[in-house]
Amino acid sequence: MYRVWGILKRNNKIIADMVAVCENSDLADEDKLQECILKICNKFDLQKPMWLHKNEREFAKYNRAVLNQDNFIESISFDTFELELLEDK
């Protein structure tokens, strides 16, 4: 099971969060991540962010990425959109 925690923050406070799950084991990890991001964006009524090379490196190294206005074309009402891979126990 592949789980990603999506967090919206404004002024260093969590204003919304959710955990998205991708249970399709046939997909590659990158595809699972994109599916989770899409689920989180749909729940928060956000456009899908641009996944930049910086985010790719950050997520590969730390299992976490922080997105901001640079990742969105439209204006956003929050400061950061954080994505964190949750490890299975």
mmCIF file of the C-alpha atoms, coordinates in Angstrom:
data_MODEL
# 
_entry.id   MODEL 
# 
loop_
_atom_site.group_PDB 
_atom_site.id 
_atom_site.type_symbol 
_atom_site.label_atom_id 
_atom_site.label_alt_id 
_atom_site.label_comp_id 
_atom_site.label_asym_id 
_atom_site.label_entity_id 
_atom_site.label_seq_id 
_atom_site.pdbx_PDB_ins_code 
_atom_site.Cartn_x 
_atom_site.Cartn_y 
_atom_site.Cartn_z 
_atom_site.occupancy 
_atom_site.B_iso_or_equiv 
_atom_site.pdbx_formal_charge 
_atom_site.auth_seq_id 
_atom_site.auth_comp_id 
_atom_site.auth_asym_id 
_atom_site.auth_atom_id 
_atom_site.pdbx_PDB_model_num 
ATOM 1  C CA . MET A 1 1  ? 0.000   0.000  0.000   1.00 0.00 ? 1  MET A CA 1 
ATOM 2  C CA . TYR A 1 2  ? 1.317   3.446  -0.963  1.00 0.00 ? 2  TYR A CA 1 
ATOM 3  C CA . ARG A 1 3  ? 0.174   6.317  1.290   1.00 0.00 ? 3  ARG A CA 1 
ATOM 4  C CA . VAL A 1 4  ? 0.882   10.032 0.896   1.00 0.00 ? 4  VAL A CA 1 
ATOM 5  C CA . TRP A 1 5  ? 0.004   12.655 3.482   1.00 0.00 ? 5  TRP A CA 1 
ATOM 6  C CA . GLY A 1 6  ? -0.988  15.982 1.911   1.00 0.00 ? 6  GLY A CA 1 
ATOM 7  C CA . ILE A 1 7  ? -0.848  19.087 4.104   1.00 0.00 ? 7  ILE A CA 1 
ATOM 8  C CA . LEU A 1 8  ? -1.881  22.668 3.329   1.00 0.00 ? 8  LEU A CA 1 
ATOM 9  C CA . LYS A 1 9  ? -0.233  25.272 5.574   1.00 0.00 ? 9  LYS A CA 1 
ATOM 10 C CA . ARG A 1 10 ? -0.752  28.986 6.038   1.00 0.00 ? 10 ARG A CA 1 
ATOM 11 C CA . ASN A 1 11 ? 1.412   30.961 8.496   1.00 0.00 ? 11 ASN A CA 1 
ATOM 12 C CA . ASN A 1 12 ? 3.037   27.686 9.619   1.00 0.00 ? 12 ASN A CA 1 
ATOM 13 C CA . LYS A 1 13 ? -0.326  26.266 10.712  1.00 0.00 ? 13 LYS A CA 1 
ATOM 14 C CA . ILE A 1 14 ? -2.061  23.276 9.148   1.00 0.00 ? 14 ILE A CA 1 
ATOM 15 C CA . ILE A 1 15 ? -5.305  24.425 7.543   1.00 0.00 ? 15 ILE A CA 1 
ATOM 16 C CA . ALA A 1 16 ? -6.154  21.109 5.861   1.00 0.00 ? 16 ALA A CA 1 
ATOM 17 C CA . ASP A 1 17 ? -4.696  17.643 5.544   1.00 0.00 ? 17 ASP A CA 1 
ATOM 18 C CA . MET A 1 18 ? -5.552  14.181 4.292   1.00 0.00 ? 18 MET A CA 1 
ATOM 19 C CA . VAL A 1 19 ? -3.949  10.844 3.545   1.00 0.00 ? 19 VAL A CA 1 
ATOM 20 C CA . ALA A 1 20 ? -4.344  9.464  0.020   1.00 0.00 ? 20 ALA A CA 1 
ATOM 21 C CA . VAL A 1 21 ? -3.903  5.745  -0.628  1.00 0.00 ? 21 VAL A CA 1 
ATOM 22 C CA . CYS A 1 22 ? -2.953  3.991  -3.854  1.00 0.00 ? 22 CYS A CA 1 
ATOM 23 C CA . GLU A 1 23 ? -3.564  0.257  -3.657  1.00 0.00 ? 23 GLU A CA 1 
ATOM 24 C CA . ASN A 1 24 ? -2.745  -0.564 -7.280  1.00 0.00 ? 24 ASN A CA 1 
ATOM 25 C CA . SER A 1 25 ? 0.469   -2.548 -6.880  1.00 0.00 ? 25 SER A CA 1 
ATOM 26 C CA . ASP A 1 26 ? 0.931   -2.828 -10.673 1.00 0.00 ? 26 ASP A CA 1 
ATOM 27 C CA . LEU A 1 27 ? 1.911   0.841  -10.971 1.00 0.00 ? 27 LEU A CA 1 
ATOM 28 C CA . ALA A 1 28 ? 5.417   2.237  -10.640 1.00 0.00 ? 28 ALA A CA 1 
ATOM 29 C CA . ASP A 1 29 ? 6.117   4.359  -7.546  1.00 0.00 ? 29 ASP A CA 1 
ATOM 30 C CA . GLU A 1 30 ? 6.081   7.576  -9.608  1.00 0.00 ? 30 GLU A CA 1 
ATOM 31 C CA . ASP A 1 31 ? 2.618   6.703  -10.958 1.00 0.00 ? 31 ASP A CA 1 
ATOM 32 C CA . LYS A 1 32 ? 1.389   5.865  -7.448  1.00 0.00 ? 32 LYS A CA 1 
ATOM 33 C CA . LEU A 1 33 ? 2.650   9.232  -6.221  1.00 0.00 ? 33 LEU A CA 1 
ATOM 34 C CA . GLN A 1 34 ? 0.915   11.066 -9.078  1.00 0.00 ? 34 GLN A CA 1 
ATOM 35 C CA . GLU A 1 35 ? -2.345  9.203  -8.350  1.00 0.00 ? 35 GLU A CA 1 
ATOM 36 C CA . CYS A 1 36 ? -2.141  10.211 -4.680  1.00 0.00 ? 36 CYS A CA 1 
ATOM 37 C CA . ILE A 1 37 ? -1.397  13.837 -5.565  1.00 0.00 ? 37 ILE A CA 1 
ATOM 38 C CA . LEU A 1 38 ? -4.418  13.873 -7.867  1.00 0.00 ? 38 LEU A CA 1 
ATOM 39 C CA . LYS A 1 39 ? -6.670  12.468 -5.098  1.00 0.00 ? 39 LYS A CA 1 
ATOM 40 C CA . ILE A 1 40 ? -5.422  15.092 -2.634  1.00 0.00 ? 40 ILE A CA 1 
ATOM 41 C CA . CYS A 1 41 ? -5.870  17.925 -5.139  1.00 0.00 ? 41 CYS A CA 1 
ATOM 42 C CA . ASN A 1 42 ? -9.414  16.776 -5.934  1.00 0.00 ? 42 ASN A CA 1 
ATOM 43 C CA . LYS A 1 43 ? -10.282 16.698 -2.221  1.00 0.00 ? 43 LYS A CA 1 
ATOM 44 C CA . PHE A 1 44 ? -8.841  20.184 -1.619  1.00 0.00 ? 44 PHE A CA 1 
ATOM 45 C CA . ASP A 1 45 ? -10.270 21.526 -4.914  1.00 0.00 ? 45 ASP A CA 1 
ATOM 46 C CA . LEU A 1 46 ? -6.804  22.491 -6.194  1.00 0.00 ? 46 LEU A CA 1 
ATOM 47 C CA . GLN A 1 47 ? -5.330  22.463 -9.644  1.00 0.00 ? 47 GLN A CA 1 
ATOM 48 C CA . LYS A 1 48 ? -2.683  19.781 -10.066 1.00 0.00 ? 48 LYS A CA 1 
ATOM 49 C CA . PRO A 1 49 ? 0.700   21.335 -9.249  1.00 0.00 ? 49 PRO A CA 1 
ATOM 50 C CA . MET A 1 50 ? 3.673   21.300 -11.574 1.00 0.00 ? 50 MET A CA 1 
ATOM 51 C CA . TRP A 1 51 ? 6.088   18.638 -10.328 1.00 0.00 ? 51 TRP A CA 1 
ATOM 52 C CA . LEU A 1 52 ? 9.485   20.301 -10.742 1.00 0.00 ? 52 LEU A CA 1 
ATOM 53 C CA . HIS A 1 53 ? 12.909  18.647 -10.807 1.00 0.00 ? 53 HIS A CA 1 
ATOM 54 C CA . LYS A 1 54 ? 13.587  20.176 -7.378  1.00 0.00 ? 54 LYS A CA 1 
ATOM 55 C CA . ASN A 1 55 ? 10.501  18.407 -5.993  1.00 0.00 ? 55 ASN A CA 1 
ATOM 56 C CA . GLU A 1 56 ? 11.554  15.137 -7.596  1.00 0.00 ? 56 GLU A CA 1 
ATOM 57 C CA . ARG A 1 57 ? 15.006  15.281 -5.944  1.00 0.00 ? 57 ARG A CA 1 
ATOM 58 C CA . GLU A 1 58 ? 13.540  16.337 -2.602  1.00 0.00 ? 58 GLU A CA 1 
ATOM 59 C CA . PHE A 1 59 ? 10.969  13.516 -2.601  1.00 0.00 ? 59 PHE A CA 1 
ATOM 60 C CA . ALA A 1 60 ? 13.532  10.900 -3.644  1.00 0.00 ? 60 ALA A CA 1 
ATOM 61 C CA . LYS A 1 61 ? 15.954  11.941 -0.906  1.00 0.00 ? 61 LYS A CA 1 
ATOM 62 C CA . TYR A 1 62 ? 13.596  12.703 2.001   1.00 0.00 ? 62 TYR A CA 1 
ATOM 63 C CA . ASN A 1 63 ? 10.260  11.051 1.021   1.00 0.00 ? 63 ASN A CA 1 
ATOM 64 C CA . ARG A 1 64 ? 8.859   14.568 1.384   1.00 0.00 ? 64 ARG A CA 1 
ATOM 65 C CA . ALA A 1 65 ? 8.347   17.577 -0.864  1.00 0.00 ? 65 ALA A CA 1 
ATOM 66 C CA . VAL A 1 66 ? 7.242   21.136 -0.157  1.00 0.00 ? 66 VAL A CA 1 
ATOM 67 C CA . LEU A 1 67 ? 5.400   22.930 -2.946  1.00 0.00 ? 67 LEU A CA 1 
ATOM 68 C CA . ASN A 1 68 ? 4.612   26.649 -3.048  1.00 0.00 ? 68 ASN A CA 1 
ATOM 69 C CA . GLN A 1 69 ? 3.273   29.289 -5.445  1.00 0.00 ? 69 GLN A CA 1 
ATOM 70 C CA . ASP A 1 70 ? 6.042   28.402 -7.935  1.00 0.00 ? 70 ASP A CA 1 
ATOM 71 C CA . ASN A 1 71 ? 4.340   25.036 -8.495  1.00 0.00 ? 71 ASN A CA 1 
ATOM 72 C CA . PHE A 1 72 ? 0.937   26.511 -9.349  1.00 0.00 ? 72 PHE A CA 1 
ATOM 73 C CA . ILE A 1 73 ? -0.211  28.639 -12.258 1.00 0.00 ? 73 ILE A CA 1 
ATOM 74 C CA . GLU A 1 74 ? -3.192  30.141 -10.409 1.00 0.00 ? 74 GLU A CA 1 
ATOM 75 C CA . SER A 1 75 ? -2.913  32.048 -7.144  1.00 0.00 ? 75 SER A CA 1 
ATOM 76 C CA . ILE A 1 76 ? -3.099  29.888 -4.044  1.00 0.00 ? 76 ILE A CA 1 
ATOM 77 C CA . SER A 1 77 ? -4.699  30.705 -0.673  1.00 0.00 ? 77 SER A CA 1 
ATOM 78 C CA . PHE A 1 78 ? -2.047  28.904 1.372   1.00 0.00 ? 78 PHE A CA 1 
ATOM 79 C CA . ASP A 1 79 ? 1.714   29.171 1.815   1.00 0.00 ? 79 ASP A CA 1 
ATOM 80 C CA . THR A 1 80 ? 2.833   25.574 1.267   1.00 0.00 ? 80 THR A CA 1 
ATOM 81 C CA . PHE A 1 81 ? 1.460   22.266 0.045   1.00 0.00 ? 81 PHE A CA 1 
ATOM 82 C CA . GLU A 1 82 ? 3.508   19.515 1.662   1.00 0.00 ? 82 GLU A CA 1 
ATOM 83 C CA . LEU A 1 83 ? 3.549   15.899 0.541   1.00 0.00 ? 83 LEU A CA 1 
ATOM 84 C CA . GLU A 1 84 ? 5.033   13.157 2.685   1.00 0.00 ? 84 GLU A CA 1 
ATOM 85 C CA . LEU A 1 85 ? 5.291   9.439  1.969   1.00 0.00 ? 85 LEU A CA 1 
ATOM 86 C CA . LEU A 1 86 ? 4.043   7.415  4.937   1.00 0.00 ? 86 LEU A CA 1 
ATOM 87 C CA . GLU A 1 87 ? 5.996   4.231  5.532   1.00 0.00 ? 87 GLU A CA 1 
ATOM 88 C CA . ASP A 1 88 ? 4.158   0.979  6.201   1.00 0.00 ? 88 ASP A CA 1 
ATOM 89 C CA . LYS A 1 89 ? 4.901   -0.455 9.595   1.00 0.00 ? 89 LYS A CA 1 
# 
